[in-house]
Amino acid sequence: MKSQGRDVDTWASGDAYENNVGRWSRRVAPRLLEWLEAPPDNVWLDVGCGAGALSQTILRQTAPRELTCLDRSAGFIGHVRAHVDDPRVRFTVGDAQALPVESSTYDAVVSGLMLNFVPRPQQAVNDMARVTLPGGRVAVYVWDYADKMQLMRYFWDAAAALDPAAGALDEGRRFSICHPPALRDLFQQAGLRDVTVQAIDIATHFRDFDDFWLPLLGGQGPAAGYAVSLPEERRAALRDRLRATLPFAPDGSIPLMARAWAARGLKT
């Protein structure tokens, strides 16, 4: 997607992403793994590992025998490699839609906040199923952009009020797979069985307005990419609109919540 001549779907800096949305993904990851109920000593693949939130939680929570972190962004892989020092971990740059992996390799294949950003999400789920061992687990989670991912809803509602063209960049409009029927269909079409979809709700409390606004200036992801693509005057207008519309608590904090939709299935 383009805005002001820039690509707003930017994925290169792990630190900037972590400060923005990655910190909230770290709260979803443990809940996904509890729900997945994978036994210890599994061989795992984290597809689209990003800044490493899900990968690090796998290491901390599931006692894996081996974990492969895969992402299309060499910058993100470099970030994870710099922050994960564990002999069980391998790092791979690769495309989620054509995994550079032999079929029936992993006990568990997972992905956090990646699926809606690939051009062919069905192909990505198909390939995740392909590389999973029979009886193995496949699971993903994505934000509920259209409704309960409140920080994005406030952002895009403010952006569209000032710039109607911003509506075309809104993840709630762009990503039709981010709701239960679509996720269930993707998994069933991939031949997975016992498919279930569940909401994972987390608190996303910001200390103050700067804690909400400044991470957007890192430029990682659609909202942040849009914000930094604006000329300074329009970016200031967006900042002021957000300050006027966000729900502040008496202490100046901003108490929001975020919902992720998680899907899981078993390889036949």
Backbone torsions as a table, in degrees:
resi	resn	phi	psi	omega
1	MET	NA	144.9	-176.5
2	LYS	-117.7	144.3	173.2
3	SER	-152.0	129.6	-178.9
4	GLN	53.6	33.0	177.1
5	GLY	77.5	8.8	-177.9
6	ARG	-120.1	152.7	173.9
7	ASP	-82.7	115.7	-175.0
8	VAL	-85.5	-11.4	175.3
9	ASP	-90.7	76.5	-174.8
10	THR	-104.2	129.7	179.7
11	TRP	-136.3	96.1	-178.5
12	ALA	-143.8	-37.5	-173.8
13	SER	-104.5	110.3	178.7
14	GLY	-63.8	-38.7	-179.3
15	ASP	-64.1	-44.9	-179.1
16	ALA	-66.4	-38.9	178.2
17	TYR	-66.5	-41.9	-179.9
18	GLU	-60.0	-41.5	-179.8
19	ASN	-67.9	-25.3	-177.0
20	ASN	-91.7	-83.3	-174.4
21	VAL	-101.9	-26.3	-176.7
22	GLY	-57.1	-34.8	-179.2
23	ARG	-63.6	-30.4	178.9
24	TRP	-81.1	-32.0	175.2
25	SER	-59.9	-32.8	179.7
26	ARG	-63.5	-21.7	177.4
27	ARG	-85.5	-24.3	178.7
28	VAL	-81.2	-38.9	-172.6
29	ALA	-53.5	-47.1	179.9
30	PRO	-62.0	-35.1	-179.8
31	ARG	-68.2	-39.2	177.2
32	LEU	-61.5	-45.7	-175.8
33	LEU	-68.8	-35.8	173.9
34	GLU	-60.6	-43.5	-179.2
35	TRP	-67.3	-34.0	-177.1
36	LEU	-70.7	-30.9	175.6
37	GLU	55.9	43.9	177.0
38	ALA	-78.3	139.0	179.6
39	PRO	-73.8	165.2	176.2
40	PRO	-68.7	166.4	175.8
41	ASP	70.2	20.1	176.2
42	ASN	-80.6	158.6	171.0
43	VAL	-100.6	121.9	-170.3
44	TRP	-114.5	152.1	168.9
45	LEU	-129.6	125.4	174.8
46	ASP	-105.3	108.8	-174.5
47	VAL	-91.7	124.5	-174.9
48	GLY	69.3	55.2	-170.3
49	CYS	-68.8	-16.3	177.8
50	GLY	56.7	-131.5	-178.4
51	ALA	-83.8	0.6	171.3
52	GLY	100.1	13.0	-177.5
53	ALA	-59.2	-50.2	-178.2
54	LEU	-71.7	-40.5	-180.0
55	SER	-59.3	-47.0	-178.5
56	GLN	-66.7	-32.2	177.6
57	THR	-71.0	-36.4	175.0
58	ILE	-58.7	-46.0	-179.3
59	LEU	-64.0	-39.1	-175.8
60	ARG	-77.9	-29.6	-166.0
61	GLN	-111.8	-21.4	-169.9
62	THR	-118.3	-2.9	-178.5
63	ALA	50.8	58.9	-178.3
64	PRO	-73.8	154.3	171.5
65	ARG	-76.4	-38.0	-177.1
66	GLU	-155.9	148.1	178.4
67	LEU	-139.2	130.3	172.5
68	THR	-107.9	125.5	175.6
69	CYS	-99.7	120.9	-177.1
70	LEU	-125.6	134.1	175.1
71	ASP	-152.2	150.9	178.0
72	ARG	-73.4	-23.9	-177.6
73	SER	-88.5	116.9	175.9
74	ALA	-62.9	-30.8	177.9
75	GLY	-63.6	-42.1	178.5
76	PHE	-68.4	-41.2	177.9
77	ILE	-61.2	-40.8	177.1
78	GLY	-62.6	-38.0	178.3
79	HIS	-64.0	-47.2	-179.3
80	VAL	-64.5	-43.2	179.5
81	ARG	-58.6	-36.7	-178.8
82	ALA	-73.0	-21.7	-175.1
83	HIS	-108.9	-5.9	-179.0
84	VAL	-122.7	111.9	178.3
85	ASP	-115.1	90.1	-175.1
86	ASP	-149.6	124.7	-176.4
87	PRO	-65.0	-14.3	179.6
88	ARG	-80.2	-8.0	-169.5
89	VAL	-103.6	136.8	171.7
90	ARG	-118.2	153.1	-176.4
91	PHE	-124.9	132.6	-176.2
92	THR	-140.6	132.3	169.4
93	VAL	-89.6	123.2	-177.1
94	GLY	-167.5	166.7	-177.1
95	ASP	-93.1	127.7	179.6
96	ALA	-63.1	-22.6	-178.3
97	GLN	-87.0	-8.4	178.1
98	ALA	-150.0	72.1	-173.7
99	LEU	-61.6	129.7	-179.5
100	PRO	-79.9	58.5	-171.8
101	VAL	-140.9	143.5	175.4
102	GLU	-70.0	152.9	178.7
103	SER	-62.6	151.4	174.4
104	SER	53.4	58.2	-177.1
105	THR	-110.5	-34.7	-168.7
106	TYR	-114.0	146.6	173.1
107	ASP	-74.9	-34.1	-177.2
108	ALA	-142.6	129.7	178.5
109	VAL	-124.9	123.3	-173.7
110	VAL	-133.6	163.9	178.4
111	SER	-155.8	134.2	178.3
112	GLY	-119.1	120.0	173.0
113	LEU	62.2	26.9	179.9
114	MET	-108.6	-36.6	-161.3
115	LEU	-59.3	-38.0	-176.8
116	ASN	-74.0	-11.6	-177.6
117	PHE	-95.0	-0.7	176.5
118	VAL	-94.2	146.3	-178.3
119	PRO	-62.0	-31.4	-176.8
120	ARG	-127.5	81.5	-177.8
121	PRO	-60.9	-32.8	178.3
122	GLN	-63.9	-39.7	177.8
123	GLN	-64.4	-37.1	178.7
124	ALA	-63.8	-45.2	179.0
125	VAL	-66.8	-39.5	176.7
126	ASN	-56.9	-42.7	-177.0
127	ASP	-74.4	-33.8	174.2
128	MET	-61.3	-41.5	177.2
129	ALA	-66.3	-38.9	-177.8
130	ARG	-59.2	-41.1	-173.8
131	VAL	-87.6	0.8	178.7
132	THR	-89.4	140.2	176.8
133	LEU	-67.1	150.4	173.6
134	PRO	-53.6	132.0	-176.5
135	GLY	84.4	-6.2	-179.4
136	GLY	-78.6	170.7	-174.0
137	ARG	-104.5	141.0	172.1
138	VAL	-125.4	133.1	-178.9
139	ALA	-151.0	147.7	176.5
140	VAL	-140.7	162.2	163.8
141	TYR	-140.5	147.0	179.7
142	VAL	-137.7	153.9	178.1
143	TRP	-72.9	147.7	173.2
144	ASP	-83.3	70.7	-171.5
145	TYR	-58.9	-35.3	-173.1
146	ALA	-75.4	-15.0	-172.8
147	ASP	-138.5	-76.7	-165.3
148	LYS	-97.4	9.0	170.9
149	MET	-89.5	81.5	-162.3
150	GLN	-64.9	-35.9	-178.0
151	LEU	-63.1	-35.7	176.7
152	MET	-74.4	-36.0	178.3
153	ARG	-63.2	-46.2	177.7
154	TYR	-62.3	-41.0	-179.1
155	PHE	-62.1	-54.7	-173.5
156	TRP	-71.5	-31.2	175.4
157	ASP	-64.5	-40.3	177.0
158	ALA	-67.6	-42.4	-179.5
159	ALA	-63.0	-44.0	-178.0
160	ALA	-68.9	-29.9	177.5
161	ALA	-65.1	-30.0	179.8
162	LEU	-94.5	-27.0	-173.8
163	ASP	-145.5	95.1	-177.6
164	PRO	-54.0	-28.4	179.9
165	ALA	-66.6	-20.7	179.9
166	ALA	-66.1	-22.8	179.7
167	GLY	-58.2	-30.3	-179.9
168	ALA	-69.6	-17.8	-179.8
169	LEU	-94.7	-10.6	-176.5
170	ASP	-61.3	122.1	179.8
171	GLU	-59.4	-29.3	178.1
172	GLY	-63.3	-28.2	176.7
173	ARG	-92.2	-33.7	-173.5
174	ARG	-75.7	-36.1	-166.6
175	PHE	-107.7	90.2	-175.2
176	SER	-73.9	-12.6	-178.7
177	ILE	-84.4	-5.3	-173.0
178	CYS	-86.0	50.8	172.8
179	HIS	-154.5	159.9	-168.3
180	PRO	-56.7	-48.0	-177.4
181	PRO	-59.9	-39.8	-178.9
182	ALA	-68.1	-42.8	178.4
183	LEU	-64.1	-43.0	179.0
184	ARG	-60.2	-42.0	-179.4
185	ASP	-65.1	-40.9	178.3
186	LEU	-58.2	-44.3	-178.1
187	PHE	-70.1	-41.3	-179.6
188	GLN	-68.4	-38.4	177.7
189	GLN	-65.1	-25.1	177.5
190	ALA	-81.3	0.3	178.2
191	GLY	85.2	11.6	178.6
192	LEU	-79.3	151.1	-178.5
193	ARG	-115.3	167.8	-179.4
194	ASP	51.7	44.3	-176.5
195	VAL	-76.5	131.0	175.5
196	THR	-135.6	151.6	178.1
197	VAL	-127.7	137.8	-175.8
198	GLN	-142.3	145.8	174.3
199	ALA	-82.4	138.9	171.9
200	ILE	-122.0	111.9	-178.8
201	ASP	-101.8	135.4	177.9
202	ILE	-133.6	156.0	172.3
203	ALA	-82.0	136.7	174.2
204	THR	-124.5	79.0	-177.3
205	HIS	-91.9	125.4	178.3
206	PHE	-99.1	136.7	-176.9
207	ARG	-60.3	-40.4	-178.0
208	ASP	-163.5	-175.3	-177.1
209	PHE	-64.7	-38.3	179.0
210	ASP	-59.7	-36.9	179.0
211	ASP	-64.4	-28.3	175.0
212	PHE	-81.3	-46.7	-168.1
213	TRP	-83.1	-47.2	-171.6
214	LEU	-60.7	-38.8	177.3
215	PRO	-60.7	-25.3	177.7
216	LEU	-65.7	-24.7	-177.7
217	LEU	-77.1	-2.0	173.1
218	GLY	-76.3	-16.0	171.9
219	GLY	77.0	14.1	-176.3
220	GLN	-99.6	115.8	-179.2
221	GLY	100.0	167.8	-172.3
222	PRO	-59.7	-50.2	-177.7
223	ALA	-62.7	-50.1	-180.0
224	ALA	-64.6	-39.4	177.6
225	GLY	-61.4	-39.8	177.3
226	TYR	-65.1	-45.1	-177.7
227	ALA	-58.6	-46.9	-177.0
228	VAL	-76.4	-15.1	178.3
229	SER	-77.0	-16.3	-175.4
230	LEU	-78.0	146.8	168.9
231	PRO	-60.5	156.8	-172.8
232	GLU	-55.4	-41.3	-178.0
233	GLU	-63.7	-42.6	-179.8
234	ARG	-73.3	-33.9	176.2
235	ARG	-65.1	-38.5	177.5
236	ALA	-65.6	-37.9	178.0
237	ALA	-65.0	-39.3	177.0
238	LEU	-65.5	-41.9	177.6
239	ARG	-59.5	-44.4	-178.2
240	ASP	-68.6	-37.0	178.0
241	ARG	-63.7	-42.9	177.8
242	LEU	-63.9	-42.8	179.9
243	ARG	-60.5	-31.9	-178.1
244	ALA	-82.1	-21.3	-173.5
245	THR	-108.5	-20.4	179.9
246	LEU	-67.7	148.6	-178.6
247	PRO	-87.1	97.8	-179.1
248	PHE	-83.1	140.5	170.8
249	ALA	-81.9	165.2	-179.6
250	PRO	-56.8	-28.5	-179.6
251	ASP	-85.9	4.6	178.9
252	GLY	90.4	-4.9	176.2
253	SER	-78.1	168.2	-178.3
254	ILE	-125.0	100.2	-177.1
255	PRO	-86.9	105.6	178.2
256	LEU	-120.0	172.9	173.4
257	MET	-134.2	162.0	177.9
258	ALA	-137.2	139.0	176.0
259	ARG	-112.7	131.0	170.3
260	ALA	-109.8	141.3	170.9
261	TRP	-96.6	124.5	179.7
262	ALA	-110.7	139.9	176.7
263	ALA	-127.6	143.6	177.0
264	ARG	-140.4	154.5	175.9
265	GLY	-159.8	166.8	-179.9
266	LEU	-111.0	142.7	176.4
267	LYS	-73.9	131.9	179.6
268	THR	-67.0	NA	NA
